[in-house]
Amino acid sequence: MEINTTKTNDWTVVAVSGRLDTTSAAEFDSKLQEVMAAGDNRLILDLSRLEYVSSAGLRSVIAAAKAAASRGGRLSCCGLSGVVKKVFDVSGFTTLLPVFESLDDALAK
């Protein structure tokens, strides 16, 4: 898994590629905690290059969303496709979190 962060307007975009699973969830959690500890609580997860997400990865995403909300921020997701989109749909995460087709759409909201 690879994680890159960039600042765009008032948002921190966290681009995740590879696999978000049991092996990589701790790294993902740590990175998002680091980002929020720096005061960045308006987050967009760009998942357009994510190939796979497991239940451990989903737990990490929802934990990050709760942490952002508790700090007065918000976590949105964008770029879901393939298996990742299917897992988010089946698990109901697309109804729990703001999900956008593209990064541009997420930044516009």
LINWO-V337147 format. One record per helix or strand of 3 or more residues. SS is the DSSP state (helix for helix, strand for strand). FROM is the first residue (numbers start at 1). LEN is the number of residues. If there is no record, write none. Layout:
BEGIN
[[SS;FROM;LEN] [SS;FROM;LEN]]
END
This chain:
BEGIN
[[strand;2;7] [strand;11;10] [helix;25;13] [strand;42;12] [helix;55;16] [strand;74;5] [helix;82;10] [helix;93;4] [strand;98;3] [helix;103;6]]
END
